[in-house]
Amino acid sequence: ALTSPLFSYISILGALVLGRVQEASIVIAGITLVLAILVWWAAFAASDHSSVAPFLGAALAVSFPYLYKVYGMETPLFLLLIGICLYLFESRNEFWLGIAASMLLLTRAEGIFLLIPMAVEHLRQKRPLPSAKSLVAPGVILAAHFLFTYAYYGALTPHTAMVKIHQGQSGLWGPWPPFARIGYHIDWFFGEKELLALVLIGLAILGIVGSKHTTPTRIGIAFLVLYTSFYVFLSLPNYHWYYAPYYMFGYFWAGMGVFWLWQQGKRLDFPLVRKAVGVVLVSGTVLLLLEGTQATWQSLQRKQSTSAYRQIGEWLDRNSPQSSSVAAMEIGTVGWYSRRYMIDIVGLVTPENDRLLAAGDLGGWLELTEPDYIVTHLPEWKMERAVRRAIRGGEYRPVEAIQPPGFRLLKRNPLAGQGGIGG
C-alpha cells in the first residue's frame, strides 16, 4: 500500500526526529502547505510578471477549508512539488526540475500527467533538449526507490493501484463516472453555500481567460485534462484528496480572475465608473475571503468522524488478544489505536478482497478472511451487509461494552461456525 513513497520516507524521518508519527505528519503538512502556497505564488508571479494576482490566489487558498481537510496525507507535498516543477520550468532550471520531477512521481504517480504537458510545452517553446547530465540524478533517485521496493516488498509497484480500479468497477461509489460525484464538496469545502462555489468557479474561468498566454495556465489546463481523463475512464472513486490539483489551480486562477476584472475596469472611460468597479471588486474580494474563513472555522468545529474509530481501536487494544484480526471498511484509525492485524474489506491492504470486489462479490470477504472482530456502520454499508447472516447464524455477536453512535463492533463466536462462516 505504499502509494506515496516519498511522503512515507519523509514521515519516517520526521517521526524519528519528533518521536511520534502523528506529530510528524502535522508538522510535515504545515511546512509543505506553507511552502506550496509560496511556490505557487512565485510560479504564477514569474510567468505573469505580477505579484498581485497570485497573492489573491494564495489568500483564497489559505482562507477556504479544502487544504486543511487533507492534513496528515501526502496531498500538501504533492501540491508543493507541482508548484516547484512549475516554477523551475518557468525558470528554465533543467537540473533541479529533473530532481523535482522524480520526487513528484514518488509522491503520487499521477504526477506524470503534469510532466507530459511540460514536455510538450518545452518542445513548443523550442527549448534545447535536456542534457544527459541533468537526467542522472532523477534516474538514480527512481532506481534507488524501485530497488528498495523490489528487495523489501518483492514488487516494483504498490498493489493499491489495482485496488482503486477494482473499487471503481464495483459500482459501490455510484454510476460511471464516480469521479463526477462531487456534490458533497459544497458541504465540506464551501460551508453548504453553492453560490460561493459558483463565484469561485466563475472567477477561475475569468482567470484562465486572462492568463491563457502564461506557461502555468497552459500546462495546468493540459494537466487537468489528462488527470481528469485518467480518473474518469478508469472509473476511480471520488475520494476528496484526489481533487487537490483542481482546488489549487482554481484558487490561483480565481485570484487572477479578480485581477483581470480590475484591469478591465481600469480601461473604462468614465472615472466614476472606474472607481465604482474598484470599490465593488475590493469589497467583494474581502467578502469572499471572509466567507471562506467562516466556512473553514465551521468545518473545524465539527466533530471528527474518526472519534468513534479511535474509541473502538483503544477498546480493542485493551481487551482483545494481540493476535486478533479486525476487519473494517476504513482501517487506518482503528488499526493505529488497536495495533491489531487489519483486514481491509475493500482490499486496500488485503489483495484477496479487492478481487472479490471487482467480481461483484460483496460478501465473500467474510467467508474468506473470517476475522476475529468486525467494525461496521449502522446502518451497514453495502460491503458490510454480509454480517447480517453471520449474526443470525451465531458466528458473530455484538460487543455490548463498546458501541459508539453510528457504529457496531462484532466479535467472532469461537464455538460457532466450525465448518466456516455459515457452515
C-alpha positions in Angstrom: 0.0 0.0 0.0 3.0 2.3 -0.5 1.1 4.7 -2.8 3.2 7.7 -1.8 6.8 6.5 -1.2 8.4 9.9 -0.7 5.8 11.0 1.8 6.3 7.8 3.7 10.1 8.2 3.7 9.8 11.8 5.0 7.2 10.7 7.6 9.6 8.1 8.9 12.4 10.6 9.2 10.0 13.1 10.9 8.9 10.5 13.4 12.5 9.7 14.2 13.1 13.4 15.0 9.9 14.2 16.8 9.2 10.9 18.4 5.6 10.4 17.2 4.2 9.7 13.7 1.1 11.9 14.3 3.1 15.0 15.3 5.4 14.4 12.4 2.5 14.2 9.9 1.0 17.5 11.2 4.4 19.3 11.1 5.1 18.0 7.6 1.7 19.0 6.4 2.1 22.5 7.8 5.5 23.1 6.4 4.7 21.7 3.0 1.5 23.6 2.7 3.1 26.9 3.5 5.9 26.2 1.1 3.4 25.1 -1.6 1.4 28.3 -1.4 4.7 30.4 -1.6 6.0 28.4 -4.5 2.7 28.6 -6.5 2.7 32.3 -5.9 6.2 32.6 -7.2 5.5 30.4 -10.3 2.4 32.4 -11.3 4.2 35.7 -10.5 7.2 34.8 -12.6 5.0 33.9 -15.5 2.6 36.8 -15.4 5.2 39.4 -14.2 2.7 40.5 -11.5 2.6 39.5 -7.8 -0.8 40.9 -7.0 -3.0 38.3 -8.8 -1.0 35.3 -7.3 -1.2 36.9 -3.9 -5.0 37.0 -4.2 -4.9 33.3 -5.2 -2.7 32.5 -2.1 -5.2 34.4 0.1 -8.1 32.3 -1.2 -6.1 29.1 -0.8 -5.5 29.7 2.9 -9.0 31.0 3.6 -11.1 28.1 2.3 -11.3 24.7 4.1 -10.1 22.3 1.4 -6.3 22.4 2.1 -6.9 21.8 5.9 -9.0 18.7 5.1 -6.0 16.8 3.7 -3.6 17.3 6.6 -1.8 14.1 7.5 -1.8 13.0 3.9 0.7 13.4 1.1 -1.5 15.9 -0.6 0.3 19.1 0.6 3.6 17.5 -0.5 2.1 16.7 -3.9 0.9 20.3 -4.3 4.3 21.6 -3.2 6.1 19.5 -5.9 3.7 20.5 -8.6 4.4 24.2 -7.7 8.2 23.6 -7.7 8.0 21.9 -11.1 6.0 24.8 -12.5 8.5 27.4 -11.0 11.6 25.5 -12.2 10.1 25.1 -15.7 9.4 28.8 -15.9 13.0 29.5 -14.6 14.5 27.0 -17.1 16.4 25.2 -14.4 16.5 21.8 -16.0 18.8 20.2 -13.4 16.6 20.8 -10.4 13.5 20.3 -12.5 14.6 16.7 -13.2 15.1 16.1 -9.4 11.7 17.7 -8.6 10.0 15.7 -11.3 11.4 12.4 -9.9 10.2 13.4 -6.4 6.8 14.3 -7.8 6.4 10.8 -9.3 7.4 9.3 -6.0 4.8 11.3 -4.2 1.9 10.4 -6.5 2.3 8.6 -9.8 -0.4 10.9 -11.2 2.4 13.5 -11.4 3.2 12.0 -14.8 0.2 14.0 -16.1 2.0 17.2 -15.3 5.3 16.1 -16.8 3.7 15.3 -20.2 2.3 18.8 -20.8 5.6 20.2 -19.6 7.5 18.2 -22.2 5.0 19.3 -24.9 5.4 23.0 -23.8 9.2 22.5 -23.8 9.1 21.5 -27.4 6.5 24.2 -28.3 8.8 26.9 -26.9 11.7 25.3 -28.9 13.9 24.9 -25.9 17.0 22.7 -26.3 16.7 19.1 -25.1 17.8 18.4 -21.5 21.4 17.4 -21.2 22.3 13.8 -20.3 23.9 15.1 -17.1 20.6 16.6 -15.9 18.9 13.1 -16.2 21.5 11.3 -13.9 20.2 12.5 -10.6 16.4 11.7 -11.2 17.4 8.4 -12.7 19.4 7.5 -9.5 16.5 8.6 -7.3 13.9 6.5 -9.1 16.3 3.5 -9.4 17.1 3.6 -5.7 13.4 3.6 -4.8 12.5 0.7 -7.1 15.4 -1.4 -6.0 14.3 -0.9 -2.4 10.6 -1.8 -3.0 11.6 -4.9 -5.0 14.0 -6.0 -2.3 11.7 -5.3 0.6 8.2 -6.0 -0.8 9.0 -8.2 -3.8 7.2 -5.9 -6.2 8.0 -2.7 -8.0 4.6 -1.0 -7.8 2.0 -1.0 -5.0 -0.9 -3.3 -5.1 -3.2 -0.4 -4.3 -3.0 0.9 -7.8 -5.2 -2.0 -9.0 -7.4 -1.8 -5.9 -8.6 1.6 -6.8 -9.5 0.4 -10.3 -11.4 -2.6 -8.9 -13.2 -0.3 -6.5 -14.4 1.8 -9.4 -15.5 -1.3 -11.2 -17.5 -2.5 -8.3 -20.1 0.3 -8.6 -20.1 1.0 -4.9 -19.1 4.6 -5.5 -22.1 5.2 -7.8 -22.7 5.0 -11.5 -19.9 5.9 -14.0 -18.1 8.1 -13.6 -18.0 8.2 -9.8 -15.3 10.9 -10.0 -18.0 13.3 -11.1 -20.0 12.8 -7.9 -18.8 15.9 -6.1 -21.9 17.2 -4.5 -20.5 16.6 -1.0 -17.8 19.2 -1.7 -20.4 22.0 -1.2 -21.0 20.9 2.3 -17.4 20.1 3.1 -15.5 22.9 1.5 -17.9 25.8 0.9 -20.0 25.8 4.1 -23.1 24.4 2.3 -23.1 27.6 0.0 -23.5 26.7 -3.6 -23.2 30.4 -4.6 -19.8 30.6 -3.0 -18.6 27.7 -5.1 -20.1 29.2 -8.3 -18.4 32.5 -7.6 -15.0 30.9 -7.3 -15.6 28.8 -10.4 -16.7 31.9 -12.4 -13.6 33.9 -11.2 -11.3 30.9 -12.1 -12.7 30.8 -15.6 -12.1 34.6 -16.0 -8.6 34.0 -14.6 -7.9 31.3 -17.3 -9.1 33.7 -19.9 -6.9 36.5 -18.6 -3.8 34.3 -18.2 -4.1 31.9 -21.1 -0.9 33.2 -22.5 1.1 32.2 -19.4 3.0 28.9 -19.1 1.4 27.8 -15.7 -2.1 28.1 -17.2 -1.3 26.3 -20.4 0.4 23.5 -18.6 -2.2 23.5 -15.9 -5.2 23.1 -18.3 -3.5 20.2 -20.1 -2.5 18.6 -16.8 -6.1 18.7 -15.5 -7.5 17.3 -18.8 -5.1 14.3 -18.6 -5.7 14.0 -14.9 -9.5 14.0 -15.3 -9.4 11.5 -18.2 -7.4 9.1 -16.0 -9.8 9.1 -13.2 -12.9 9.2 -15.3 -12.1 6.4 -17.9 -10.7 4.1 -15.2 -13.9 4.8 -13.1 -11.8 5.6 -10.0 -13.6 6.5 -6.7 -14.3 10.1 -5.7 -12.0 10.4 -2.6 -11.8 14.1 -1.7 -8.0 14.2 -1.7 -7.9 13.4 -5.4 -9.3 16.8 -6.3 -6.4 18.8 -4.8 -4.9 20.0 -8.1 -8.3 21.4 -9.2 -8.6 23.4 -6.0 -5.1 24.7 -6.0 -5.2 25.8 -9.7 -8.7 27.1 -9.1 -7.7 29.3 -6.2 -4.9 30.9 -8.1 -7.0 31.2 -11.3 -9.7 32.9 -9.2 -7.2 35.4 -7.9 -6.1 36.1 -11.4 -9.8 36.5 -12.3 -10.3 39.2 -9.8 -7.2 40.9 -11.1 -8.3 40.6 -14.7 -11.7 42.2 -13.8 -9.8 45.1 -12.1 -7.6 45.6 -15.2 -10.8 45.7 -17.4 -12.3 48.3 -15.1 -9.2 50.5 -15.3 -9.8 50.8 -19.1 -13.3 52.3 -18.8 -13.6 55.8 -20.0 -15.6 57.1 -17.1 -13.7 57.9 -13.8 -16.7 57.5 -11.6 -17.5 54.0 -13.1 -13.8 53.0 -12.7 -14.0 53.9 -9.0 -17.2 52.1 -8.5 -15.8 48.9 -10.2 -12.8 49.2 -7.9 -14.9 49.5 -4.8 -17.1 46.6 -5.8 -14.1 44.4 -6.5 -12.3 45.2 -3.3 -15.3 44.8 -1.1 -16.3 41.6 -3.0 -12.9 40.1 -2.6 -12.9 40.9 1.2 -16.3 39.3 1.5 -15.2 36.3 -0.4 -12.2 35.8 1.9 -14.4 36.3 5.0 -16.9 33.7 3.7 -14.1 31.2 3.1 -12.6 31.8 6.5 -16.1 31.3 8.1 -16.5 28.0 6.2 -13.1 26.9 7.4 -13.9 27.8 11.0 -17.2 26.0 10.9 -15.5 22.9 9.4 -13.0 22.9 12.3 -15.8 22.9 14.9 -17.4 19.7 13.6 -16.8 16.5 15.5 -14.3 14.4 13.6 -15.7 11.2 12.1 -12.6 9.3 13.4 -13.5 9.7 17.0 -15.7 6.5 17.0 -12.9 4.6 15.3 -10.5 5.7 18.0 -12.8 4.5 20.7 -13.1 1.1 19.1 -9.4 0.9 18.4 -8.5 1.8 22.0 -11.0 -0.8 23.3 -9.5 -3.5 21.1 -6.0 -2.6 22.3 -7.1 -3.1 26.0 -9.5 -6.0 25.6 -8.5 -8.2 22.7 -5.6 -10.7 22.3 -2.7 -9.3 20.4 -3.1 -12.0 17.7 -6.6 -10.8 16.9 -7.6 -9.8 13.4 -10.0 -6.9 12.8 -12.0 -6.3 9.6 -13.2 -2.8 8.6 -14.1 -0.7 5.6 -11.8 2.2 6.8 -8.8 0.6 8.6 -6.5 3.5 9.4 -7.6 4.9 12.7 -8.8 1.5 14.1 -5.5 -0.1 13.1 -3.4 2.7 14.6 -5.1 2.6 18.0 -5.8 -1.1 18.3 -2.4 -2.3 17.0 -4.1 -5.4 15.6 -3.8 -7.2 12.3 -6.2 -5.3 10.0 -8.3 -6.9 7.2 -9.4 -4.3 4.7 -12.9 -5.2 3.5 -12.4 -3.3 0.2 -9.0 -4.8 -0.3 -6.6 -1.8 0.1 -4.1 -4.0 2.1 -5.9 -7.3 1.7 -5.4 -8.3 -2.0 -7.9 -11.2 -2.0 -10.8 -9.0 -1.0 -10.3 -6.5 -3.8 -10.5 -9.3 -6.4 -13.8 -10.3 -4.9 -15.0 -6.7 -5.0 -14.1 -6.4 -8.7 -16.1 -9.6 -9.4 -19.2 -8.1 -7.7 -19.0 -10.4 -4.7 -19.8 -8.1 -1.8 -19.9 -10.7 0.9 -17.1 -13.1 0.0 -14.6 -11.3 2.2 -16.2 -12.6 5.3 -16.0 -16.2 4.4 -12.5 -15.8 3.0 -10.9 -14.0 5.9 -13.0 -15.0 9.0 -11.8 -12.0 11.1 -11.9 -12.2 14.9 -13.6 -8.7 15.1 -15.6 -6.7 12.5 -16.3 -2.9 12.6 -19.5 -1.9 10.8 -21.5 1.2 10.4 -25.2 1.5 11.5 -26.9 1.1 9.2 -24.4 -1.2 7.4 -22.7 -0.1 4.2 -23.2 -2.4 1.2 -20.0 -4.3 1.7 -20.8 -4.8 5.4 -24.2 -6.4 4.9 -22.8 -9.8 4.8 -22.5 -9.7 8.6 -26.3 -9.9 9.0 -26.3 -13.6 8.0 -23.3 -14.2 10.3 -25.1 -12.6 13.2 -28.3 -14.6 12.6 -26.3 -17.8 12.4 -24.5 -17.1 15.6 -21.0 -16.8 14.1 -20.7 -13.2 15.4 -22.3 -11.2 18.2 -22.2 -7.5 19.0 -19.8 -6.3 21.7 -22.0 -4.5 24.1 -19.2 -2.9 26.0 -18.2 -0.6 23.1 -20.9 0.7 20.7 -20.2 4.3 19.6 -23.2 6.0 17.9 -23.3 5.1 14.2 -21.0 2.0 14.6 -21.0 -1.5 15.8 -18.2 -3.9 16.9 -18.8 -7.6 16.3 -16.8 -10.4 17.9 -16.4 -13.9 16.4 -18.0 -16.6 18.5 -15.3 -19.3 18.9 -17.9 -22.0 19.5 -19.8 -21.4 16.2 -19.0 -21.9 12.6 -16.8 -25.0 12.9 -17.2 -25.5 9.2 -16.5 -21.9 8.3 -18.9 -18.9 8.1 -22.4 -20.3 7.5 -21.0 -23.8 7.8 
